[in-house]
Amino acid sequence: MATKTVPVVDTPRHSFNTGKIVHSQGYDLEGFMLGTIPVPSPLTIGNKGQLVANPAFLVHKKQDKFLASWLLSTVTDDILVHLTTTKTSFKIWTTIERRFSANSNINILSMRHVLYSLKNANLIVKEYLSKVKSLSDSLIVAGSLVTKQEQVSIILAGLSIEYESIRVLASATPMSLDLLTKMLLDCEA
């Protein structure tokens, strides 16, 4: 089953963005969030022709309430205020998607701009590489792929003059992200 693109909700909390659908799939509950599991009728006809509570509905309701509670417990307070009237996991999920998907393209463009503008100027190499990785991961979570080779190019473009020898070497021969990282850390040490 194909899953929907998850909106960027809270960049530092990648687990919300990437994990909720996957986690719910592990328990066969993603259909509740995506609205693909039909809600059983609350009542059914009993043995004597009378209306009785439908056990399938009660199980469905319990599972959905559990999932809704779990989703609400994982969002930040600034998101939670938009979910106060939602009663089901489907409504919670669609409200989050609707609320944040409109800004998602703008967020992606903004994050890409910040990523491509990064310089190691006053940062130690470890901090600089960490910022590149963090922004790259955030973009990937938002559905905008940043390849390792693209990260290498971004890192090289943002290096100060003191790392010119590494930049020259990397432009002459293809270099992996791991090797570049090792060379930069060694050079700084």
Rosetta blueprint (number, residue, H / E / L):
1 M L
2 A L
3 T L
4 K L
5 T L
6 V L
7 P L
8 V L
9 V L
10 D L
11 T L
12 P L
13 R L
14 H H
15 S H
16 F H
17 N H
18 T H
19 G H
20 K H
21 I H
22 V H
23 H H
24 S H
25 Q H
26 G H
27 Y L
28 D L
29 L L
30 E H
31 G H
32 F H
33 M H
34 L H
35 G L
36 T L
37 I L
38 P L
39 V L
40 P L
41 S L
42 P L
43 L E
44 T E
45 I E
46 G L
47 N L
48 K L
49 G L
50 Q L
51 L E
52 V E
53 A E
54 N L
55 P H
56 A H
57 F H
58 L H
59 V H
60 H H
61 K H
62 K H
63 Q H
64 D H
65 K H
66 F H
67 L H
68 A H
69 S H
70 W H
71 L H
72 L H
73 S H
74 T L
75 V L
76 T L
77 D H
78 D H
79 I H
80 L H
81 V H
82 H H
83 L H
84 T L
85 T L
86 T L
87 K L
88 T L
89 S H
90 F H
91 K H
92 I H
93 W H
94 T H
95 T H
96 I H
97 E H
98 R H
99 R H
100 F H
101 S H
102 A H
103 N H
104 S H
105 N H
106 I H
107 N H
108 I H
109 L H
110 S H
111 M H
112 R H
113 H H
114 V H
115 L H
116 Y H
117 S H
118 L L
119 K L
120 N L
121 A L
122 N L
123 L L
124 I L
125 V H
126 K H
127 E H
128 Y H
129 L H
130 S H
131 K H
132 V H
133 K H
134 S H
135 L H
136 S H
137 D H
138 S H
139 L H
140 I H
141 V H
142 A L
143 G L
144 S L
145 L L
146 V L
147 T L
148 K H
149 Q H
150 E H
151 Q H
152 V H
153 S H
154 I H
155 I H
156 L H
157 A H
158 G H
159 L L
160 S L
161 I H
162 E H
163 Y H
164 E H
165 S H
166 I H
167 R H
168 V H
169 L H
170 A H
171 S H
172 A H
173 T L
174 P L
175 M L
176 S L
177 L H
178 D H
179 L H
180 L H
181 T H
182 K H
183 M H
184 L H
185 L H
186 D H
187 C H
188 E H
189 A L
